[in-house]
Amino acid sequence: MSPFITRGLLMGSSLGVFAALSGLVDNMARAFILGMIAGGLAGFTLARLRRGRPPLD
């Protein structure tokens, strides 16, 4: 797995937990999973941009 994707998963999940702790989301597990999904997609996008290939249409 690319380090960009791993970093995105970790940052996204931690931001999801912070959102749940601050009261923005009522369910901790849902916030954690949604954060991981968003972070994984962000890491995937960054990895594709770093490779120099054009993004998917």
C-alpha positions in Angstrom: 0.0 0.0 0.0 1.3 3.5 -0.9 2.5 5.6 2.0 0.2 8.4 0.8 -2.9 6.1 1.2 -1.7 5.0 4.6 -1.2 8.5 5.7 -4.6 9.6 4.4 -6.3 6.7 6.2 -4.7 7.7 9.5 -5.3 11.4 9.2 -8.9 10.9 8.0 -9.8 8.5 10.8 -8.3 10.8 13.4 -10.3 13.7 12.0 -13.4 11.6 12.2 -12.8 10.8 15.8 -12.2 14.5 16.6 -15.5 15.3 14.8 -17.3 12.8 17.0 -15.7 14.0 20.2 -16.6 17.6 19.4 -20.2 16.7 18.8 -20.4 17.2 15.1 -21.3 13.5 14.5 -23.4 11.5 16.9 -21.8 8.1 16.2 -18.1 7.5 16.8 -17.9 4.4 14.6 -19.6 6.2 11.7 -17.3 9.2 12.0 -14.3 6.9 12.1 -15.3 5.0 9.0 -16.3 8.1 7.0 -13.0 9.7 8.0 -11.1 6.6 6.8 -13.0 6.6 3.5 -12.4 10.3 2.9 -8.7 10.0 3.9 -8.2 7.0 1.7 -9.6 8.8 -1.3 -7.5 11.8 -0.6 -4.4 9.7 -0.3 -5.2 7.8 -3.5 -5.7 11.1 -5.3 -2.4 12.5 -4.0 -0.5 9.3 -5.0 -1.9 9.5 -8.5 -0.9 13.2 -8.8 2.6 12.4 -7.6 3.1 9.7 -10.2 2.5 12.3 -12.9 -0.4 10.5 -14.6 -3.6 12.5 -15.4 -6.5 12.0 -13.0 -9.3 9.7 -13.8 -12.2 11.3 -15.8 
